[in-house]
Amino acid sequence: MWRLFLVLAVFVGRASAQSVRYVPAGPNLPFSAAVVVDNMIYASGQIGSDASGALVPGGIKAETAQALKNIDAVLHAQGSSLDHVVKCTAMLADINEWPAMNEVYVTFFPHHLPARSAFAAAGLVRGARIELECTATVSR
């Protein structure tokens, strides 16, 4: 019985020793740009907006490219990159744009294709065509 207690104590000790860091998204935003837990980065969804916050012109393809550039910037700031992405979720304003989104999406992952989910949403923030969120490992 004491062995089981010891194993549980070690497991609980490891679980409570996790490193968690919240990366601010910006002033007055009610979420983190990313949350880093040990060697995993959970990046919040990104739309295809430029530095001013305006959507880039050009529709789904241009917005997909910009959203992935935005995610890559968040990942780089945390010591990672798109090369370390393991999972993405794509939320599309129109599921019929899925093939066009895929044309651009695959160009950002030349070495591997992360696991991915995609679904249509009734509406996205700022009238975006796509929002992408990704999970990545920290480069070491």
C-alpha positions, 0 to 999 in steps of 0.5 A: 500500500505504501508503494502505491502512495509513493507512486501517487505522491511522485505523480502529483508532485510532477503534475503540480510542477508544470510550468504555465506561462500566459502571453498577453495578446494586447491591451484590452483583449480578453484572452492570451495570444498563447499559453505555454505549458511546459514544452507546448504552445497553445496559440489563440486563433488568428485571422488574416489581419495586418499589423493595423488590425485590418483584414488583408484584401484578397479573400480566403487565400490572402487571409489564410496566408496572413493568419498563418504568418500571424501564428508563426510570429506568435510561435517565434516569440515563444521559441518555436515556429510552424515547423513545430506545429502538431495540430491546427483548427480552421474555422471558415466563414464558408465551408465551400472555401475549404479547397482554396484555403487548403491550397495556401495552407499546405504551402506553410507546412513543407516538411510535415502536415499537422493534424487538423480539424476544419469547420464552418462558423456562422460568423467570424470576428471582423468579418474574417473568412478564416480563423486558425489556431494551432498547437506547437512544441517549443523548439529545443 
